[in-house]
């Protein structure tokens, strides 16, 4: 490896890894803020949260990697230009392409890695991360019994506490309804006071009751029960033990999430797209066969058939003619048949729109496996020549420029996906819209960098303004 390659790569890798870590941290912080109420207060242990953050760190890499390449390229060539190292290399006869070659090689390898990551690692991380997040969200919060309110989060019990002392253990005026046998309010326990604590590593909750009564309605009286016949037990001290398994993290079967587009690799997405296309074709053929028996001619497209049914200018006069006849029954039957066919058409139209929406999402996700990989090369194509043009290193101007282009990439991607899903653009154009536009911008910046343009220097615009002002003054003087 030559010294020039070492110089460029050393300037590149520091900002690259730093930016990657910062972006991942920002997206994880966004996750925590968005799901704060669902994530915390459940006593799940640190390992569960470490596992969750690990999966979502992997999920954020497709967003973090292009921004990291863009910012590090900008900072590398901006620093080289600011320190006049880029000028020295050019004056030594080294072309801008030769200076960019080591980072371009790294960008190519990162793109290949990103394609593998999008196709193999990301679906695995998505299914693990989102299923674990769902399990955490559905886990009940830690035991929190409040005064004067019936607490029902413990399965099979309804508990009301008159007073709860600051130690969170001593209770006053306790009422416990036992519903573990699903037989209504047959079993009620009242206690003047109680102690509440957990045993066996917080697996069970114990209520140690003092000075109370236990009411149990006699359940052996058959279908006719006298509500006054109760078994009453007075006690000085008693214990009620309840399981806290309801507060444990319950693992959901991951296969319930496996059919979402982001959980699939390219081969699975291609199979899903074929299945959806076949289903759409079957629905269309089924509608045609079911509707064609009502006509002496055929109207194949679903939309044209609906338009035919909705053509009231054609139907109304014939209905009026039938109603005026002595025997309007056939016309009533025809009108009812037309309404039935119109309802069937609307139903089939809704089904087709749902399947077509799923097909568009599947095809978009298939293309995004490639577009996210190519986005790294596109970001390098913008960052490297732009850094050579603006000649500013550090985290000032490069950060502003990089974030601006990253936001542009995100907006174009979202708009392209939205228009493709709605059918305003074909899938290929919608998926590749962002990369195509930004690649053109990057090519323009590369052309300017090769020409040593001073497009982003204030002196350049000051000179242009002075020349225009001089021409304006000379024209006015001649006049």
Residue pairs with C-beta under 8 A, 6 or more apart in sequence:
4 89
4 94
4 98
4 99
4 102
5 101
5 102
7 85
8 76
8 80
8 99
8 100
8 102
8 103
9 102
9 103
9 106
11 75
11 76
11 79
11 80
12 72
12 73
12 76
12 102
12 103
12 106
13 72
14 72
15 68
15 71
15 72
15 75
15 76
16 68
16 69
16 71
16 72
17 68
19 64
19 67
19 68
19 71
19 72
20 61
20 64
20 65
20 68
23 60
23 63
23 64
23 67
23 68
24 57
24 60
24 61
24 64
27 56
27 60
27 63
27 64
28 53
28 56
28 57
28 60
31 56
32 39
35 133
35 137
38 133
38 136
38 137
39 49
39 52
39 136
39 137
41 141
41 142
42 136
42 139
42 140
42 141
42 142
42 247
43 142
43 202
43 247
44 136
44 139
44 249
48 132
48 136
48 249
51 132
52 129
52 132
52 133
52 136
55 125
55 128
55 129
55 132
56 125
56 129
58 121
58 122
58 125
58 129
59 122
59 125
59 126
59 129
61 117
61 122
62 114
62 117
62 118
62 122
62 372
65 110
65 114
65 376
66 372
66 375
66 376
66 378
66 379
66 406
66 409
67 379
67 402
67 403
67 406
69 107
69 110
69 376
69 379
69 380
69 383
70 379
70 380
70 382
70 383
70 402
70 405
70 406
71 383
71 398
71 399
71 402
72 383
73 103
73 379
73 380
73 382
73 383
73 384
73 387
74 383
74 384
74 386
74 387
74 390
74 398
74 401
74 402
75 387
75 393
75 394
75 395
75 398
76 103
76 384
76 387
77 86
77 99
77 100
77 383
77 384
77 385
77 386
77 387
77 388
78 387
78 388
78 390
78 391
78 392
78 393
78 394
78 397
78 398
79 387
79 393
79 394
80 86
80 89
80 99
80 387
80 388
80 393
81 87
81 387
81 388
81 389
81 390
81 391
81 392
81 393
82 391
82 392
82 393
83 393
86 99
86 388
86 391
89 99
90 96
90 452
96 385
96 388
96 449
96 450
100 384
103 380
103 384
104 380
104 384
107 376
107 377
107 380
108 377
110 376
111 373
111 374
111 376
111 377
112 373
114 372
114 373
114 376
115 369
115 370
115 373
118 368
118 369
118 372
118 373
119 265
119 266
119 369
120 265
122 262
123 262
123 263
123 264
123 265
126 260
126 262
126 263
127 254
127 257
127 258
127 263
128 254
130 257
130 263
131 252
131 254
131 256
131 257
134 252
134 257
135 249
135 250
135 251
135 252
136 249
138 250
138 252
139 247
139 248
139 249
139 250
140 153
140 246
140 247
141 153
141 247
142 247
143 153
143 154
143 205
143 244
143 247
144 151
145 151
145 159
145 161
145 164
145 196
146 161
146 164
147 161
147 162
147 163
147 164
148 160
148 161
148 162
149 160
150 158
150 159
150 160
151 158
151 159
151 160
151 161
152 158
152 159
153 246
154 205
154 242
154 244
154 246
155 243
155 246
156 178
156 179
156 180
156 242
157 176
157 177
157 178
157 179
157 180
157 242
158 176
158 177
158 179
159 174
159 175
159 176
159 177
160 174
160 175
161 171
161 172
161 173
161 174
162 171
162 172
162 173
162 174
163 171
163 172
163 173
164 170
164 171
164 172
165 171
165 172
168 196
169 195
169 196
169 197
170 193
170 194
170 195
170 196
171 193
171 194
171 195
171 196
171 207
172 192
172 193
173 191
173 192
173 193
174 189
174 190
174 191
174 193
174 194
174 207
174 209
174 212
175 188
175 189
175 190
176 188
176 189
176 191
176 207
176 240
177 185
177 187
177 188
178 186
178 187
178 188
178 189
179 185
181 187
183 219
186 216
186 217
186 219
187 214
187 215
187 216
187 217
188 214
188 215
189 209
189 212
189 213
189 214
189 215
189 238
189 240
190 212
190 213
190 214
190 215
191 207
191 209
191 210
191 211
191 212
191 238
192 210
192 211
192 212
193 209
193 210
193 211
194 207
194 208
194 209
194 210
195 207
195 208
196 205
196 206
196 207
196 208
197 205
197 206
197 208
198 204
198 205
198 206
198 244
199 206
199 241
202 244
203 243
203 244
203 245
204 241
204 242
204 243
204 244
205 241
205 242
205 243
205 244
206 239
206 240
206 241
206 242
207 239
207 240
207 241
207 242
208 237
208 238
208 239
209 235
209 237
209 238
209 239
209 240
210 236
210 237
211 235
211 236
212 234
212 235
212 238
213 232
213 233
213 234
213 235
214 232
214 233
214 235
214 238
215 230
215 231
215 232
216 230
216 231
216 232
216 233
217 225
217 227
217 229
217 230
217 231
218 225
218 229
218 230
218 231
219 225
221 229
257 263
258 264
261 269
261 272
261 361
261 362
261 364
261 365
262 365
264 272
264 362
264 365
265 369
266 366
266 369
269 362
269 363
269 365
269 366
269 369
270 366
272 362
273 359
273 362
273 363
273 366
276 355
276 358
276 359
276 362
277 359
279 355
280 352
280 355
280 356
280 359
283 348
283 351
283 352
283 355
284 302
284 352
286 348
287 302
287 305
287 344
287 345
287 348
288 298
288 300
290 344
291 299
291 305
291 341
291 344
291 345
292 298
292 299
294 337
294 341
299 305
299 308
302 345
302 348
302 349
302 352
303 349
305 341
305 345
306 342
306 345
306 346
306 349
309 338
309 341
309 342
309 345
310 342
315 335
315 338
318 331
319 331
319 335
321 331
322 328
322 330
322 331
322 332
322 334
322 335
323 331
325 331
356 423
357 421
360 420
360 421
360 423
360 427
361 421
363 427
363 431
364 417
364 420
364 421
364 427
364 430
364 431
367 427
367 428
367 431
367 432
368 431
371 413
371 431
371 432
371 434
371 435
374 435
375 409
375 434
375 435
378 435
378 438
378 439
378 442
379 405
379 409
379 438
381 438
381 439
381 442
381 443
381 445
381 446
382 405
382 438
382 441
382 442
382 445
383 402
384 446
384 449
385 442
385 445
385 446
385 448
385 449
385 450
386 401
386 445
386 449
387 398
388 449
389 445
389 448
389 449
389 453
389 455
389 456
390 397
390 398
390 401
390 456
391 457
392 398
405 438
408 438
409 434
409 438
412 433
412 434
412 437
412 438
413 433
413 434
415 433
416 425
416 429
416 430
416 431
416 432
416 433
416 434
417 430
417 431
419 425
419 430
420 426
420 427
420 429
420 430
420 431
421 430
425 433
448 455
454 460
